[in-house]
Amino acid sequence: MQSTPLVRHILRDEAVTRGLGDVEARMIVEWLADRAEQAAITLPTETAAWAAVRVQCRRARVIATFVRLWVTDQRGAAIQLAGAERLHWPLPAGDVDPGELMERILAWIDRQDEIVADSMTRRAA
């Protein structure tokens, strides 16, 4: 499957970038686009790729909301969101640049996803 329709879907989802600065918005969109391209290549069906992209878009909206809440000093709400959504990334200590926070979260998620993928590969072998 081509990734273009999946990426177009991401670009149309304004909730993914709502309330973010340009830097953070670019980061999350690029992260999602990479994931959409991977889904288009690795998943066996178009339906599976679309499902994966929808899940990732929801995940991105949660990440964006967390970042927005944290950097606007609504940390209680950010922590409550993290608990409700069972987000496991390390909470920042105090004030942090929004771009840096977004980068930390996305890098942490990527590392966790790699760990899961490695463990699944080992089990299959």
N, C-alpha and C positions, 0 to 999 in steps of 0.2 A: 504494500500500500504506500502511496505517496504521503509524505508528512504535511504537505501544503494545506490541505483542508483542516488538519488538526491544529496547525499553527495559526491559521486564520481564526479558528474558534477561540483560541487563547487571546488573540489580539482584540477580539470583539467583547471579551468578558471584562467590562470596565471595573467590576468589583475586585478584580485581582490587583489593580493598581490604585484604587480609590483611597485618597488620603495620604498617599506616599509622595515623597519628593521624586524628582526625575531620576536620580541615581538609584534609589531603591526600586523604583518601578522598572527601570531597565534591567536591573539585576534579576528580579523575579520573573520578568517576561523571558529573558534569555535562558534562565534556569528551566522554566516550563517548556520553552521551545526545544531545548536539548532533550528533555524527557519525552516530548511528543515525537521527535525524530527517532529516538531509541525505540519507542513503542511501535512506530510504523515499521521498523526494521525487524524487531525481535518477536513481536506477538504474532500468533498464528492466523488471526482473523482480523478483519476490519472492525468488527463488533468489539473484540477484545481491546483493540487500540483505542477506540472511542471511549470505552469504559475506563481505561487507564487514564486517559487525558482528563476525563470528567473528575475522577478521583483526585488527580494532581491539581486541577484547578481549584477544587474545594480546599485542598491542603494549602495552596498558595493564598487563598482568601483568608484563611485562618492565620497564616504567617504574617500577611500584610496587616491584619487587624492587630495582632500582637505587637508588631513593631510600631504601628501608629499609636497604640495605647501607651506603650512603654515610653516613647520619646515625647509624648505630650503630658507626661507626669500623671498618667492614669494607671499607675503601676498596680494598684489593687485590682482593677478591672482586668489588667493584663494577666496577673497571676491567677485570677479566677477563670479566665479563658483557658489558660494553660492547664489548669486542673480539670475543667469540664471537658476539654478536648484530649486530655491525657497526653499532653505534649511533654516530652522527656528531655528536651535540650536544656543545658545549664542556663539558669536565669542570669542575666547580666548583673553586675554589682554597681548599682548607682547609674549615674548619667553615662550615656554612651552615644556616639554618633549614629544616626539612623542607618547610614550606609554600612558602617562597621557591624552594627547589630544584625542587619540583614545578611551580610556576608558570613558572619559567624553561624547563624542559624542554618543557612543553606549548606555551608561546609559540613556542619555537624550532621545534618540529615543525609548528605551524600555519603559520609563515612559510615553511618549506621546502615544505610541501604547496601553498601559494599560488603559490610560484615554479614548481613543477612544473605546476600547473593553467594558469598564465599561458602557460608555454612550449608546452603542448599546444594551447591555444586559438590561439596565434599560428601554429603549424604547420598547423592545420586551416583557417586563413583564407587 
